[in-house]
Amino acid sequence: MNFAAHPPVTEHNSNLLLAALPAQELARILPLLDPVKVEVGDVLFEAGEPIRHIYFPHDCLVSLLGVAGGRMTLEVGQVGREGMLGATVALGHENTQVRAVVQRAGSAGRMDSERFRAEVARNAPLQRVLYRYTDTLLAQAIQIAVCSRFHVLEARLARSLLVTRDRLQSDRFHLTHEFLAHTLGVRRVGVTKAASALQQQGLINYSRGNIEILDPQRLAAAACTCYEIVKEAGAIPVSEAFV
């Protein structure tokens, strides 16, 4: 999906997936969404539990975590304003397979899952947009799984930071060692060592969870090829204004 080709968003809708809809369908859906605020650490979905609401993020960022044994986690994707949470409702799923944790606070549009399912059934343009988007989520999850198995932690951390940078459209953001450990499926000490290595190379500045990417081009060179693969698959929104 080419996110850069989406029509301009408005102050009433900054979600790019919704903005990809024809104007008439967008005007129908917007009144059905309840505006909500989400905070860092909020769990919007828990693995194995029913999907009660779907979310269209505006300026928040949500991490999708695969869960093993109720405790061990690995990030299998991120959702920002380019997408939605709960897309599998349209495919007939009632329970979620991942834990969805807010990584960056912000706002979103929320809709009851049953209402959303009924809307999808009658809205062909929405169906097409959702099916294309679920393809990008699958591509993202597959590549992250491959990355986690075959690539070293330092390169994986570089990839994760670049993805977050692209989604937030900012070189500065906040991610704790604990959160990064959950997303990368490693112990905190591993994150500390990998972050220190990137910092010693002058690629990032990392202090108490505050991250600043100092050299995006060199950080991309330090990252594994998964970053470019996921980006080319359309799973990361691209802004021409952010280089």
RAMOSUL-V381432 format. One record per residue. N is the residue number from 0. RES is the residue in one small letter. PSI is psi in radians with two decimals (999 if undefined). NEAR is the number of other ideal C-beta (glycine too) atoms within 10 Angstrom. Layout:
n:res:psi:near
N:RES:PSI:NEAR
N:RES:PSI:NEAR
//
This chain:
n:res:psi:near
0:m:2.29:19
1:n:1.68:10
2:f:-0.52:19
3:a:-0.33:12
4:a:-0.03:9
5:h:2.59:17
6:p:2.78:12
7:p:2.47:5
8:v:2.91:14
9:t:3.05:10
10:e:-0.33:5
11:h:-0.25:11
12:n:1.90:20
13:s:0.26:18
14:n:2.12:25
15:l:-0.50:23
16:l:-0.79:23
17:l:-0.64:23
18:a:-0.31:19
19:a:-0.16:22
20:l:2.68:21
21:p:2.62:13
22:a:-0.70:9
23:q:-0.73:8
24:e:-0.63:17
25:l:-0.75:19
26:a:-0.51:11
27:r:-0.67:15
28:i:-0.69:18
29:l:-0.76:16
30:p:-0.28:7
31:l:-0.16:13
32:l:2.33:20
33:d:2.23:11
34:p:2.32:10
35:v:2.69:16
36:k:2.42:10
37:v:2.57:21
38:e:2.76:10
39:v:2.27:16
40:g:-0.22:11
41:d:2.34:15
42:v:1.90:13
43:l:-0.58:25
44:f:2.55:24
45:e:2.33:14
46:a:2.27:18
47:g:-0.15:12
48:e:2.78:12
49:p:2.54:11
50:i:1.84:21
51:r:-0.52:15
52:h:2.69:19
53:i:2.68:26
54:y:2.41:24
55:f:1.73:25
56:p:2.55:27
57:h:-1.07:20
58:d:0.14:15
59:c:2.93:24
60:l:2.30:20
61:v:2.32:27
62:s:2.31:23
63:l:2.08:26
64:l:2.20:21
65:g:2.47:19
66:v:2.33:16
67:a:2.24:10
68:g:0.31:6
69:g:-0.18:8
70:r:-0.86:7
71:m:2.36:11
72:t:2.78:21
73:l:2.26:18
74:e:2.24:25
75:v:0.07:22
76:g:2.93:23
77:q:2.60:26
78:v:2.17:28
79:g:-2.61:24
80:r:-0.12:27
81:e:-0.16:24
82:g:-2.59:29
83:m:2.83:26
84:l:2.28:22
85:g:0.33:23
86:a:-0.47:21
87:t:-0.24:18
88:v:-0.65:22
89:a:-0.34:23
90:l:0.08:11
91:g:0.08:7
92:h:2.41:14
93:e:-0.46:12
94:n:2.63:12
95:t:2.62:21
96:q:-0.04:14
97:v:2.84:23
98:r:2.23:20
99:a:1.98:23
100:v:2.30:22
101:v:2.17:20
102:q:-0.60:26
103:r:2.25:22
104:a:2.72:15
105:g:-2.67:21
106:s:2.83:17
107:a:2.86:27
108:g:2.33:22
109:r:2.49:21
110:m:2.50:20
111:d:2.39:13
112:s:-0.65:18
113:e:-0.69:12
114:r:-0.70:13
115:f:-0.74:25
116:r:-0.72:18
117:a:-0.64:11
118:e:-0.72:18
119:v:-0.68:18
120:a:-0.51:11
121:r:-0.09:9
122:n:1.64:18
123:a:-0.75:10
124:p:-0.68:13
125:l:-0.69:23
126:q:-0.82:14
127:r:-0.74:12
128:v:-0.74:24
129:l:-0.70:21
130:y:-0.68:12
131:r:-0.68:14
132:y:-0.71:22
133:t:-0.51:16
134:d:-0.73:14
135:t:-0.65:19
136:l:-0.72:21
137:l:-0.76:14
138:a:-0.71:17
139:q:-0.81:25
140:a:-0.72:19
141:i:-0.81:15
142:q:-0.64:21
143:i:-0.65:27
144:a:-0.77:14
145:v:-0.77:13
146:c:-0.78:21
147:s:-0.48:18
148:r:-0.63:7
149:f:-0.23:11
150:h:2.63:16
151:v:2.74:10
152:l:-0.70:17
153:e:-0.77:19
154:a:-0.64:19
155:r:-0.70:24
156:l:-0.74:26
157:a:-0.76:28
158:r:-0.79:27
159:s:-0.73:24
160:l:-0.67:26
161:l:-0.70:21
162:v:-0.77:23
163:t:-0.74:23
164:r:-0.81:20
165:d:-0.72:21
166:r:-0.64:23
167:l:-0.19:20
168:q:0.78:13
169:s:2.51:14
170:d:-0.11:16
171:r:2.28:11
172:f:3.04:18
173:h:2.14:13
174:l:2.10:21
175:t:2.81:16
176:h:-0.70:17
177:e:-0.77:11
178:f:-0.75:19
179:l:-0.64:24
180:a:-0.71:17
181:h:-0.74:22
182:t:-0.60:25
183:l:-0.13:22
184:g:0.63:19
185:v:3.07:18
186:r:2.76:11
187:r:-0.61:14
188:v:-0.56:10
189:g:-0.72:18
190:v:-0.74:24
191:t:-0.78:14
192:k:-0.76:14
193:a:-0.74:22
194:a:-0.67:23
195:s:-0.67:13
196:a:-0.75:16
197:l:-0.62:25
198:q:-0.68:16
199:q:-0.46:9
200:q:-0.03:15
201:g:0.38:11
202:l:-0.59:23
203:i:2.85:24
204:n:2.18:14
205:y:2.00:22
206:s:2.03:9
207:r:0.74:8
208:g:-0.19:13
209:n:2.03:12
210:i:2.34:23
211:e:2.15:13
212:i:2.04:22
213:l:-0.57:14
214:d:1.52:15
215:p:-0.67:17
216:q:-0.80:9
217:r:-0.56:16
218:l:-0.66:22
219:a:-0.62:17
220:a:-0.55:10
221:a:-0.37:21
222:a:2.81:24
223:c:2.92:18
224:t:-0.23:12
225:c:-0.55:23
226:y:-0.87:24
227:e:-0.62:14
228:i:-0.82:17
229:v:-0.67:25
230:k:-0.79:17
231:e:-0.50:11
232:a:-0.20:17
233:g:0.17:19
234:a:-0.18:27
235:i:2.21:22
236:p:2.42:20
237:v:2.23:14
238:s:2.21:10
239:e:-0.37:6
240:a:-0.17:6
241:f:1.91:13
242:v:999:6
//
